[in-house]
Amino acid sequence: MDRGSALASAGRPRAPAPRRRWRGGAALALAGLLAACQTAPQGAPIQLASEARLMAPEDAFAIPGPGGPAVTAVVQRHYANAIEQRVILAGASQRPGENMLVVQLFGRPISRSADHATLDNALFDMGKIWLEMDERLPGVGMVVSPYFVQNKYGPFGYAMGRYANDLCLYAWQRVGEVSLTLQPGAADAAVGIRLRLCKTGATERQLLDAMYGFTINAYYADGDWNPYGRPGDIAVLGAGQIIYPPDDVLEPVRAPRVAATPAPQPAPPVVTPTPLDPSGPAVPPPPGGGGPSSGGGGGPLPLVPPPP
């Protein structure tokens, strides 16, 4: 090669090798990945989408009475104005669904998040009660009791219904000041109670015992939180006095008893009386008189009429 050709070759731009370019891109990508790993937060906590939390049975806000259904699980959820627990109860029934005691503790706003929902803390609306029963006892014909009843926390209402061989109870209660000014979402101190209980072969009295026997086992650690009222107010309102429905509605309706039919006795034999001779009994002739064999008198024997 002459000097001119060498100079011309030296002046041309030399194309980079493809393999070297690929290696350079891979190195850049690897460097970027390592940089991203170094800037990502380490050990970030995992957030759950649901506000419900599973609690231990001993942390239940309400405890059934002695002999009542056992607590199998507790699901707790926070609201902007209350904490709600669904205390799941054991029970044998043919109706699908869970027996539960729902306890709602209303108090001051407790949620730090502004988007939390609120629970209705107003007085009971029977329209809402019917919606709750339709949701928690679908397909069961419920009948609201007309009787005034009261447990140790005050008055409550309830309804009964049958499903196959099950008897179902739905009861509702609000422990707190009775005020017409309460609005949905109010922060007044109160405790809301719902009881859904179905049991095969149960009586109304047995199901109602669960509503009379439970004990509220939780409160807000705040001196101003008191849904039960002052002792003097409790005496005036009659709270603490147990009132049951009439006794005749607490027992299941039974079919009327049918008296047992005695076994048929054999009929006595029929004795046919011997018919009397209308001519009367025969009287023998007097002594010495001729009978038919003596040939004396030859006439018929005298007839004696029958006794009257």
Phi and psi restraints in degrees (value plus and minus 20) as a CYANA .aco file:
   2 ASP   PHI    -101.0   -61.0
   2 ASP   PSI     154.3   194.3
   3 ARG   PHI     -83.5   -43.5
   3 ARG   PSI     -54.1   -14.1
   4 GLY   PHI     -90.9   -50.9
   4 GLY   PSI     -60.7   -20.7
   5 SER   PHI     -84.2   -44.2
   5 SER   PSI     -58.2   -18.2
   6 ALA   PHI     -84.1   -44.1
   6 ALA   PSI     -61.3   -21.3
   7 LEU   PHI     -85.7   -45.7
   7 LEU   PSI     -57.6   -17.6
   8 ALA   PHI     -86.7   -46.7
   8 ALA   PSI     -61.3   -21.3
   9 SER   PHI     -85.9   -45.9
   9 SER   PSI     -55.1   -15.1
  10 ALA   PHI     -89.2   -49.2
  10 ALA   PSI     -45.7    -5.7
  11 GLY   PHI    -104.2   -64.2
  11 GLY   PSI     -34.9     5.1
  12 ARG   PHI     -93.5   -53.5
  12 ARG   PSI     123.4   163.4
  13 PRO   PHI     -94.5   -54.5
  13 PRO   PSI     112.6   152.6
  14 ARG   PHI    -110.4   -70.4
  14 ARG   PSI     105.6   145.6
  15 ALA   PHI     -90.8   -50.8
  15 ALA   PSI     116.7   156.7
  16 PRO   PHI     -88.6   -48.6
  16 PRO   PSI     129.0   169.0
  17 ALA   PHI     -88.6   -48.6
  17 ALA   PSI     114.3   154.3
  18 PRO   PHI     -77.9   -37.9
  18 PRO   PSI     -58.7   -18.7
  19 ARG   PHI     -84.6   -44.6
  19 ARG   PSI     -60.7   -20.7
  20 ARG   PHI     -84.7   -44.7
  20 ARG   PSI     -56.0   -16.0
  21 ARG   PHI     -87.0   -47.0
  21 ARG   PSI     -59.1   -19.1
  22 TRP   PHI     -84.9   -44.9
  22 TRP   PSI     -61.2   -21.2
  23 ARG   PHI     -84.3   -44.3
  23 ARG   PSI     -56.1   -16.1
  24 GLY   PHI     -86.8   -46.8
  24 GLY   PSI     -58.9   -18.9
  25 GLY   PHI     -85.2   -45.2
  25 GLY   PSI     -60.1   -20.1
  26 ALA   PHI     -83.3   -43.3
  26 ALA   PSI     -57.8   -17.8
  27 ALA   PHI     -85.5   -45.5
  27 ALA   PSI     -60.3   -20.3
  28 LEU   PHI     -85.1   -45.1
  28 LEU   PSI     -62.1   -22.1
  29 ALA   PHI     -83.1   -43.1
  29 ALA   PSI     -61.7   -21.7
  30 LEU   PHI     -84.6   -44.6
  30 LEU   PSI     -58.7   -18.7
  31 ALA   PHI     -85.0   -45.0
  31 ALA   PSI     -59.6   -19.6
  32 GLY   PHI     -85.7   -45.7
  32 GLY   PSI     -57.7   -17.7
  33 LEU   PHI     -85.2   -45.2
  33 LEU   PSI     -62.0   -22.0
  34 LEU   PHI     -84.2   -44.2
  34 LEU   PSI     -57.3   -17.3
  35 ALA   PHI     -86.1   -46.1
  35 ALA   PSI     -58.9   -18.9
  36 ALA   PHI     -85.5   -45.5
  36 ALA   PSI     -59.3   -19.3
  37 CYS   PHI     -83.8   -43.8
  37 CYS   PSI     -55.4   -15.4
  38 GLN   PHI     -91.6   -51.6
  38 GLN   PSI     -47.7    -7.7
  39 THR   PHI    -112.6   -72.6
  39 THR   PSI     -33.4     6.6
  40 ALA   PHI     -90.9   -50.9
  40 ALA   PSI     125.0   165.0
  41 PRO   PHI     -87.3   -47.3
  41 PRO   PSI     116.7   156.7
  42 GLN   PHI    -117.3   -77.3
  42 GLN   PSI     110.9   150.9
  43 GLY   PHI      50.5    90.5
  43 GLY   PSI      13.7    53.7
  44 ALA   PHI     -86.4   -46.4
  44 ALA   PSI     114.3   154.3
  45 PRO   PHI     -88.3   -48.3
  45 PRO   PSI     127.0   167.0
  46 ILE   PHI    -106.3   -66.3
  46 ILE   PSI     111.4   151.4
  47 GLN   PHI    -121.2   -81.2
  47 GLN   PSI     115.0   155.0
  48 LEU   PHI    -112.5   -72.5
  48 LEU   PSI     120.5   160.5
  49 ALA   PHI     -93.1   -53.1
  49 ALA   PSI     -49.8    -9.8
  50 SER   PHI    -111.0   -71.0
  50 SER   PSI     126.5   166.5
  51 GLU   PHI    -107.6   -67.6
  51 GLU   PSI     -28.6    11.4
  52 ALA   PHI     -95.3   -55.3
  52 ALA   PSI     121.2   161.2
  53 ARG   PHI    -152.5  -112.5
  53 ARG   PSI     120.4   160.4
  54 LEU   PHI    -106.9   -66.9
  54 LEU   PSI     105.1   145.1
  55 MET   PHI    -130.8   -90.8
  55 MET   PSI     145.8   185.8
  56 ALA   PHI     -94.4   -54.4
  56 ALA   PSI     128.0   168.0
  57 PRO   PHI     -76.9   -36.9
  57 PRO   PSI     -52.6   -12.6
  58 GLU   PHI     -92.7   -52.7
  58 GLU   PSI     -29.1    10.9
  59 ASP   PHI    -114.6   -74.6
  59 ASP   PSI      -6.1    33.9
  60 ALA   PHI     -86.1   -46.1
  60 ALA   PSI     120.7   160.7
  61 PHE   PHI     -89.5   -49.5
  61 PHE   PSI     -43.2    -3.2
  62 ALA   PHI    -157.6  -117.6
  62 ALA   PSI     123.3   163.3
  63 ILE   PHI    -139.1   -99.1
  63 ILE   PSI     107.4   147.4
  64 PRO   PHI     -82.2   -42.2
  64 PRO   PSI     136.7   176.7
  65 GLY   PHI     -93.4   -53.4
  65 GLY   PSI     153.8   193.8
  66 PRO   PHI     -77.8   -37.8
  66 PRO   PSI     113.9   153.9
  67 GLY   PHI      60.2   100.2
  67 GLY   PSI     -22.5    17.5
  68 GLY   PHI     -99.4   -59.4
  68 GLY   PSI     158.3   198.3
  69 PRO   PHI     -84.6   -44.6
  69 PRO   PSI     124.2   164.2
  70 ALA   PHI     -97.4   -57.4
  70 ALA   PSI     130.1   170.1
  71 VAL   PHI    -104.1   -64.1
  71 VAL   PSI     102.4   142.4
  72 THR   PHI    -123.8   -83.8
  72 THR   PSI     -46.6    -6.6
  73 ALA   PHI    -183.5  -143.5
  73 ALA   PSI     139.4   179.4
  74 VAL   PHI    -156.2  -116.2
  74 VAL   PSI     106.3   146.3
  75 VAL   PHI    -135.9   -95.9
  75 VAL   PSI     103.6   143.6
  76 GLN   PHI    -136.0   -96.0
  76 GLN   PSI     122.6   162.6
  77 ARG   PHI    -162.1  -122.1
  77 ARG   PSI     120.8   160.8
  78 HIS   PHI    -117.4   -77.4
  78 HIS   PSI     120.8   160.8
  79 TYR   PHI    -143.3  -103.3
  79 TYR   PSI     153.9   193.9
  80 ALA   PHI     -88.0   -48.0
  80 ALA   PSI     -45.6    -5.6
  81 ASN   PHI    -147.0  -107.0
  81 ASN   PSI     -11.3    28.7
  82 ALA   PHI    -185.2  -145.2
  82 ALA   PSI     146.0   186.0
  83 ILE   PHI    -140.3  -100.3
  83 ILE   PSI     110.6   150.6
  84 GLU   PHI    -137.1   -97.1
  84 GLU   PSI     117.4   157.4
  85 GLN   PHI    -143.4  -103.4
  85 GLN   PSI     117.3   157.3
  86 ARG   PHI    -126.4   -86.4
  86 ARG   PSI      86.3   126.3
  87 VAL   PHI    -109.9   -69.9
  87 VAL   PSI      86.7   126.7
  88 ILE   PHI     -98.2   -58.2
  88 ILE   PSI     110.6   150.6
  89 LEU   PHI    -131.0   -91.0
  89 LEU   PSI     126.6   166.6
  90 ALA   PHI     -96.0   -56.0
  90 ALA   PSI     136.4   176.4
  91 GLY   PHI     150.7   190.7
  91 GLY   PSI     128.9   168.9
  92 ALA   PHI    -127.4   -87.4
  92 ALA   PSI      97.2   137.2
  93 SER   PHI    -170.8  -130.8
  93 SER   PSI     140.1   180.1
  94 GLN   PHI    -109.5   -69.5
  94 GLN   PSI     -33.2     6.8
  95 ARG   PHI    -102.0   -62.0
  95 ARG   PSI     104.9   144.9
  96 PRO   PHI     -82.3   -42.3
  96 PRO   PSI     129.4   169.4
  97 GLY   PHI     101.3   141.3
  97 GLY   PSI     144.9   184.9
  98 GLU   PHI    -120.2   -80.2
  98 GLU   PSI     115.1   155.1
  99 ASN   PHI     -94.0   -54.0
  99 ASN   PSI     115.0   155.0
 100 MET   PHI    -172.8  -132.8
 100 MET   PSI     133.1   173.1
 101 LEU   PHI    -137.0   -97.0
 101 LEU   PSI      90.3   130.3
 102 VAL   PHI    -113.4   -73.4
 102 VAL   PSI     104.8   144.8
 103 VAL   PHI    -142.5  -102.5
 103 VAL   PSI     106.5   146.5
 104 GLN   PHI    -141.1  -101.1
 104 GLN   PSI      98.8   138.8
 105 LEU   PHI    -119.8   -79.8
 105 LEU   PSI      88.0   128.0
 106 PHE   PHI    -110.0   -70.0
 106 PHE   PSI     120.1   160.1
 107 GLY   PHI    -183.0  -143.0
 107 GLY   PSI    -172.4  -132.4
 108 ARG   PHI     -89.5   -49.5
 108 ARG   PSI     137.7   177.7
 109 PRO   PHI     -75.1   -35.1
 109 PRO   PSI     108.5   148.5
 110 ILE   PHI    -138.2   -98.2
 110 ILE   PSI     -27.4    12.6
 111 SER   PHI    -116.3   -76.3
 111 SER   PSI     116.0   156.0
 112 ARG   PHI    -105.7   -65.7
 112 ARG   PSI     -26.6    13.4
 113 SER   PHI    -119.8   -79.8
 113 SER   PSI     111.5   151.5
 114 ALA   PHI     -98.2   -58.2
 114 ALA   PSI     -32.4     7.6
 115 ASP   PHI    -115.4   -75.4
 115 ASP   PSI     -12.5    27.5
 116 HIS   PHI     -92.1   -52.1
 116 HIS   PSI     123.9   163.9
 117 ALA   PHI     -94.6   -54.6
 117 ALA   PSI     145.9   185.9
 118 THR   PHI    -136.9   -96.9
 118 THR   PSI     134.7   174.7
 119 LEU   PHI    -118.1   -78.1
 119 LEU   PSI     128.9   168.9
 120 ASP   PHI     -96.3   -56.3
 120 ASP   PSI     100.1   140.1
 121 ASN   PHI    -130.0   -90.0
 121 ASN   PSI      -1.2    38.8
 122 ALA   PHI    -103.3   -63.3
 122 ALA   PSI     156.8   196.8
 123 LEU   PHI     -84.7   -44.7
 123 LEU   PSI     141.4   181.4
 124 PHE   PHI     -87.7   -47.7
 124 PHE   PSI     121.1   161.1
 125 ASP   PHI    -139.5   -99.5
 125 ASP   PSI      99.8   139.8
 126 MET   PHI     -82.6   -42.6
 126 MET   PSI     -47.1    -7.1
 127 GLY   PHI     -81.4   -41.4
 127 GLY   PSI     -61.6   -21.6
 128 LYS   PHI     -90.5   -50.5
 128 LYS   PSI     -54.9   -14.9
 129 ILE   PHI     -83.1   -43.1
 129 ILE   PSI     -61.4   -21.4
 130 TRP   PHI     -84.3   -44.3
 130 TRP   PSI     -58.1   -18.1
 131 LEU   PHI     -83.4   -43.4
 131 LEU   PSI     -59.8   -19.8
 132 GLU   PHI     -84.0   -44.0
 132 GLU   PSI     -62.2   -22.2
 133 MET   PHI     -86.7   -46.7
 133 MET   PSI     -58.2   -18.2
 134 ASP   PHI     -83.5   -43.5
 134 ASP   PSI     -53.5   -13.5
 135 GLU   PHI     -96.9   -56.9
 135 GLU   PSI     -61.2   -21.2
 136 ARG   PHI    -115.2   -75.2
 136 ARG   PSI     -35.9     4.1
 137 LEU   PHI    -156.0  -116.0
 137 LEU   PSI      40.0    80.0
 138 PRO   PHI     -86.5   -46.5
 138 PRO   PSI     119.0   159.0
 139 GLY   PHI      62.0   102.0
 139 GLY   PSI     -18.6    21.4
 140 VAL   PHI    -124.9   -84.9
 140 VAL   PSI     103.6   143.6
 141 GLY   PHI     -95.7   -55.7
 141 GLY   PSI      80.5   120.5
 142 MET   PHI    -110.5   -70.5
 142 MET   PSI     123.3   163.3
 143 VAL   PHI    -144.1  -104.1
 143 VAL   PSI     101.3   141.3
 144 VAL   PHI     -95.0   -55.0
 144 VAL   PSI     112.2   152.2
 145 SER   PHI     -92.8   -52.8
 145 SER   PSI     116.2   156.2
 146 PRO   PHI    -107.7   -67.7
 146 PRO   PSI     -19.2    20.8
 147 TYR   PHI    -111.2   -71.2
 147 TYR   PSI     127.7   167.7
 148 PHE   PHI    -103.3   -63.3
 148 PHE   PSI     102.5   142.5
 149 VAL   PHI    -150.3  -110.3
 149 VAL   PSI     137.9   177.9
 150 GLN   PHI    -175.4  -135.4
 150 GLN   PSI     112.8   152.8
 151 ASN   PHI    -123.7   -83.7
 151 ASN   PSI    -185.5  -145.5
 152 LYS   PHI     -90.2   -50.2
 152 LYS   PSI     -31.8     8.2
 153 TYR   PHI    -121.0   -81.0
 153 TYR   PSI     -25.7    14.3
 154 GLY   PHI     108.0   148.0
 154 GLY   PSI    -190.0  -150.0
 155 PRO   PHI     -89.1   -49.1
 155 PRO   PSI     133.5   173.5
 156 PHE   PHI    -168.9  -128.9
 156 PHE   PSI     144.5   184.5
 157 GLY   PHI    -138.9   -98.9
 157 GLY   PSI     139.1   179.1
 158 TYR   PHI    -175.6  -135.6
 158 TYR   PSI     142.2   182.2
 159 ALA   PHI    -158.0  -118.0
 159 ALA   PSI     131.3   171.3
 160 MET   PHI    -143.3  -103.3
 160 MET   PSI     131.1   171.1
 161 GLY   PHI    -178.5  -138.5
 161 GLY   PSI     137.5   177.5
 162 ARG   PHI    -134.2   -94.2
 162 ARG   PSI     124.2   164.2
 163 TYR   PHI    -160.8  -120.8
 163 TYR   PSI      86.9   126.9
 164 ALA   PHI      36.5    76.5
 164 ALA   PSI    -142.7  -102.7
 165 ASN   PHI    -113.6   -73.6
 165 ASN   PSI     -10.6    29.4
 166 ASP   PHI    -114.5   -74.5
 166 ASP   PSI     127.0   167.0
 167 LEU   PHI    -133.2   -93.2
 167 LEU   PSI     109.4   149.4
 168 CYS   PHI    -136.1   -96.1
 168 CYS   PSI     120.6   160.6
 169 LEU   PHI    -140.3  -100.3
 169 LEU   PSI     116.3   156.3
 170 TYR   PHI    -149.8  -109.8
 170 TYR   PSI     100.6   140.6
 171 ALA   PHI    -145.1  -105.1
 171 ALA   PSI     131.5   171.5
 172 TRP   PHI    -160.3  -120.3
 172 TRP   PSI     126.3   166.3
 173 GLN   PHI    -175.7  -135.7
 173 GLN   PSI     125.5   165.5
 174 ARG   PHI    -148.0  -108.0
 174 ARG   PSI      98.8   138.8
 175 VAL   PHI    -120.1   -80.1
 175 VAL   PSI      94.1   134.1
 176 GLY   PHI     143.4   183.4
 176 GLY   PSI    -199.8  -159.8
 177 GLU   PHI     -85.1   -45.1
 177 GLU   PSI     112.1   152.1
 178 VAL   PHI    -107.0   -67.0
 178 VAL   PSI      85.9   125.9
 179 SER   PHI    -157.4  -117.4
 179 SER   PSI     116.9   156.9
 180 LEU   PHI    -100.5   -60.5
 180 LEU   PSI     -24.4    15.6
 181 THR   PHI    -114.4   -74.4
 181 THR   PSI     -23.1    16.9
 182 LEU   PHI     -87.1   -47.1
 182 LEU   PSI     113.4   153.4
 183 GLN   PHI    -134.8   -94.8
 183 GLN   PSI     137.7   177.7
 184 PRO   PHI     -76.2   -36.2
 184 PRO   PSI     112.4   152.4
 185 GLY   PHI      65.2   105.2
 185 GLY   PSI     -12.9    27.1
 186 ALA   PHI     -85.9   -45.9
 186 ALA   PSI     134.2   174.2
 187 ALA   PHI    -119.1   -79.1
 187 ALA   PSI      -4.3    35.7
 188 ASP   PHI     -85.2   -45.2
 188 ASP   PSI     127.3   167.3
 189 ALA   PHI     -88.2   -48.2
 189 ALA   PSI     107.0   147.0
 190 ALA   PHI    -184.9  -144.9
 190 ALA   PSI     142.6   182.6
 191 VAL   PHI    -148.1  -108.1
 191 VAL   PSI     104.0   144.0
 192 GLY   PHI    -121.0   -81.0
 192 GLY   PSI     116.8   156.8
 193 ILE   PHI    -146.8  -106.8
 193 ILE   PSI     115.5   155.5
 194 ARG   PHI    -154.7  -114.7
 194 ARG   PSI     118.8   158.8
 195 LEU   PHI    -149.6  -109.6
 195 LEU   PSI     102.8   142.8
 196 ARG   PHI    -138.4   -98.4
 196 ARG   PSI      96.8   136.8
 197 LEU   PHI    -164.6  -124.6
 197 LEU   PSI     102.0   142.0
 198 CYS   PHI    -143.6  -103.6
 198 CYS   PSI     121.6   161.6
 199 LYS   PHI    -171.7  -131.7
 199 LYS   PSI     118.5   158.5
 200 THR   PHI     -95.4   -55.4
 200 THR   PSI     109.9   149.9
 201 GLY   PHI      52.3    92.3
 201 GLY   PSI      -4.8    35.2
 202 ALA   PHI    -104.6   -64.6
 202 ALA   PSI     139.4   179.4
 203 THR   PHI    -122.8   -82.8
 203 THR   PSI     145.6   185.6
 204 GLU   PHI     -81.5   -41.5
 204 GLU   PSI     -58.9   -18.9
 205 ARG   PHI     -84.6   -44.6
 205 ARG   PSI     -61.2   -21.2
 206 GLN   PHI     -83.9   -43.9
 206 GLN   PSI     -59.7   -19.7
 207 LEU   PHI     -91.4   -51.4
 207 LEU   PSI     -59.2   -19.2
 208 LEU   PHI     -86.7   -46.7
 208 LEU   PSI     -46.6    -6.6
 209 ASP   PHI     -78.5   -38.5
 209 ASP   PSI     -50.5   -10.5
 210 ALA   PHI     -86.3   -46.3
 210 ALA   PSI     -50.9   -10.9
 211 MET   PHI     -98.4   -58.4
 211 MET   PSI     -44.2    -4.2
 212 TYR   PHI    -110.3   -70.3
 212 TYR   PSI     -39.3     0.7
 213 GLY   PHI    -120.5   -80.5
 213 GLY   PSI     -32.8     7.2
 214 PHE   PHI     -93.1   -53.1
 214 PHE   PSI     139.9   179.9
 215 THR   PHI    -150.1  -110.1
 215 THR   PSI     108.9   148.9
 216 ILE   PHI     -93.2   -53.2
 216 ILE   PSI     106.9   146.9
 217 ASN   PHI    -138.8   -98.8
 217 ASN   PSI      -0.4    39.6
 218 ALA   PHI    -167.0  -127.0
 218 ALA   PSI     138.1   178.1
 219 TYR   PHI    -181.9  -141.9
 219 TYR   PSI     143.0   183.0
 220 TYR   PHI    -103.7   -63.7
 220 TYR   PSI     116.2   156.2
 221 ALA   PHI     -98.5   -58.5
 221 ALA   PSI      45.6    85.6
 222 ASP   PHI    -161.3  -121.3
 222 ASP   PSI     105.4   145.4
 223 GLY   PHI     -82.5   -42.5
 223 GLY   PSI     -42.2    -2.2
 224 ASP   PHI    -107.1   -67.1
 224 ASP   PSI     -28.0    12.0
 225 TRP   PHI    -108.7   -68.7
 225 TRP   PSI      87.6   127.6
 226 ASN   PHI    -171.4  -131.4
 226 ASN   PSI      70.4   110.4
 227 PRO   PHI     -98.5   -58.5
 227 PRO   PSI     -26.4    13.6
 228 TYR   PHI    -111.0   -71.0
 228 TYR   PSI     -30.9     9.1
 229 GLY   PHI      63.1   103.1
 229 GLY   PSI     151.9   191.9
 230 ARG   PHI     -97.5   -57.5
 230 ARG   PSI     136.8   176.8
 231 PRO   PHI     -76.6   -36.6
 231 PRO   PSI     -58.2   -18.2
 232 GLY   PHI     -84.0   -44.0
 232 GLY   PSI     -60.7   -20.7
 233 ASP   PHI     -85.4   -45.4
 233 ASP   PSI     -57.4   -17.4
 234 ILE   PHI     -82.9   -42.9
 234 ILE   PSI     -60.5   -20.5
 235 ALA   PHI     -85.7   -45.7
 235 ALA   PSI     -58.0   -18.0
 236 VAL   PHI     -89.5   -49.5
 236 VAL   PSI     -63.4   -23.4
 237 LEU   PHI     -96.8   -56.8
 237 LEU   PSI     -32.4     7.6
 238 GLY   PHI      60.7   100.7
 238 GLY   PSI      -5.2    34.8
 239 ALA   PHI     -85.4   -45.4
 239 ALA   PSI     126.3   166.3
 240 GLY   PHI      75.7   115.7
 240 GLY   PSI     -36.8     3.2
 241 GLN   PHI    -103.8   -63.8
 241 GLN   PSI     102.8   142.8
 242 ILE   PHI    -101.7   -61.7
 242 ILE   PSI     106.5   146.5
 243 ILE   PHI    -146.9  -106.9
 243 ILE   PSI     100.9   140.9
 244 TYR   PHI    -121.5   -81.5
 244 TYR   PSI     143.1   183.1
 245 PRO   PHI     -87.0   -47.0
 245 PRO   PSI     146.5   186.5
 246 PRO   PHI     -76.8   -36.8
 246 PRO   PSI     128.8   168.8
 247 ASP   PHI     -82.3   -42.3
 247 ASP   PSI     -51.6   -11.6
 248 ASP   PHI     -93.3   -53.3
 248 ASP   PSI     -29.5    10.5
 249 VAL   PHI    -124.0   -84.0
 249 VAL   PSI     -20.3    19.7
 250 LEU   PHI    -113.6   -73.6
 250 LEU   PSI     -24.4    15.6
 251 GLU   PHI    -129.3   -89.3
 251 GLU   PSI     126.0   166.0
 252 PRO   PHI     -85.1   -45.1
 252 PRO   PSI     128.2   168.2
 253 VAL   PHI     -95.9   -55.9
 253 VAL   PSI     102.8   142.8
 254 ARG   PHI    -128.4   -88.4
 254 ARG   PSI     136.0   176.0
 255 ALA   PHI     -89.8   -49.8
 255 ALA   PSI     122.6   162.6
 256 PRO   PHI     -81.4   -41.4
 256 PRO   PSI     121.9   161.9
 257 ARG   PHI     -93.5   -53.5
 257 ARG   PSI     121.8   161.8
 258 VAL   PHI    -124.5   -84.5
 258 VAL   PSI     105.5   145.5
 259 ALA   PHI     -82.8   -42.8
 259 ALA   PSI     117.8   157.8
 260 ALA   PHI     -87.9   -47.9
 260 ALA   PSI     114.6   154.6
 261 THR   PHI    -103.9   -63.9
 261 THR   PSI     103.3   143.3
 262 PRO   PHI     -85.1   -45.1
 262 PRO   PSI     130.5   170.5
 263 ALA   PHI     -85.4   -45.4
 263 ALA   PSI     120.1   160.1
 264 PRO   PHI     -84.9   -44.9
 264 PRO   PSI     115.9   155.9
 265 GLN   PHI    -113.1   -73.1
 265 GLN   PSI     125.9   165.9
 266 PRO   PHI     -83.5   -43.5
 266 PRO   PSI     118.7   158.7
 267 ALA   PHI     -90.9   -50.9
 267 ALA   PSI     120.8   160.8
 268 PRO   PHI     -83.9   -43.9
 268 PRO   PSI     129.2   169.2
 269 PRO   PHI     -82.8   -42.8
 269 PRO   PSI     120.9   160.9
 270 VAL   PHI    -105.9   -65.9
 270 VAL   PSI     102.2   142.2
 271 VAL   PHI    -119.1   -79.1
 271 VAL   PSI      99.9   139.9
 272 THR   PHI    -107.3   -67.3
 272 THR   PSI      97.0   137.0
 273 PRO   PHI     -86.9   -46.9
 273 PRO   PSI     125.4   165.4
 274 THR   PHI     -94.2   -54.2
 274 THR   PSI     105.2   145.2
 275 PRO   PHI     -86.1   -46.1
 275 PRO   PSI     121.1   161.1
 276 LEU   PHI     -98.2   -58.2
 276 LEU   PSI     128.0   168.0
 277 ASP   PHI     -93.9   -53.9
 277 ASP   PSI      99.1   139.1
 278 PRO   PHI     -82.3   -42.3
 278 PRO   PSI     -37.4     2.6
 279 SER   PHI    -102.0   -62.0
 279 SER   PSI     -26.3    13.7
 280 GLY   PHI      68.2   108.2
 280 GLY   PSI     148.1   188.1
 281 PRO   PHI     -92.5   -52.5
 281 PRO   PSI     131.2   171.2
 282 ALA   PHI    -100.8   -60.8
 282 ALA   PSI     118.6   158.6
 283 VAL   PHI    -131.5   -91.5
 283 VAL   PSI     107.0   147.0
 284 PRO   PHI     -85.0   -45.0
 284 PRO   PSI     135.1   175.1
 285 PRO   PHI     -89.0   -49.0
 285 PRO   PSI     138.7   178.7
 286 PRO   PHI     -84.6   -44.6
 286 PRO   PSI     138.3   178.3
 287 PRO   PHI     -74.5   -34.5
 287 PRO   PSI     122.5   162.5
 288 GLY   PHI      61.9   101.9
 288 GLY   PSI     -33.0     7.0
 289 GLY   PHI     -97.0   -57.0
 289 GLY   PSI     128.7   168.7
 290 GLY   PHI     -98.0   -58.0
 290 GLY   PSI     105.7   145.7
 291 GLY   PHI    -112.2   -72.2
 291 GLY   PSI    -194.0  -154.0
 292 PRO   PHI     -83.7   -43.7
 292 PRO   PSI     -47.6    -7.6
 293 SER   PHI    -106.1   -66.1
 293 SER   PSI     -39.5     0.5
 294 SER   PHI    -107.3   -67.3
 294 SER   PSI     -36.9     3.1
 295 GLY   PHI      59.5    99.5
 295 GLY   PSI     -19.9    20.1
 296 GLY   PHI    -107.2   -67.2
 296 GLY   PSI     119.4   159.4
 297 GLY   PHI      57.6    97.6
 297 GLY   PSI     -65.4   -25.4
 298 GLY   PHI      42.2    82.2
 298 GLY   PSI     -22.8    17.2
 299 GLY   PHI    -109.6   -69.6
 299 GLY   PSI     149.5   189.5
 300 PRO   PHI     -88.2   -48.2
 300 PRO   PSI     137.2   177.2
 301 LEU   PHI     -92.5   -52.5
 301 LEU   PSI     127.8   167.8
 302 PRO   PHI     -87.8   -47.8
 302 PRO   PSI     126.7   166.7
 303 LEU   PHI    -122.8   -82.8
 303 LEU   PSI     119.3   159.3
 304 VAL   PHI    -130.5   -90.5
 304 VAL   PSI     103.2   143.2
 305 PRO   PHI     -83.8   -43.8
 305 PRO   PSI     129.1   169.1
 306 PRO   PHI     -85.0   -45.0
 306 PRO   PSI     134.5   174.5
 307 PRO   PHI     -83.8   -43.8
 307 PRO   PSI     129.9   169.9
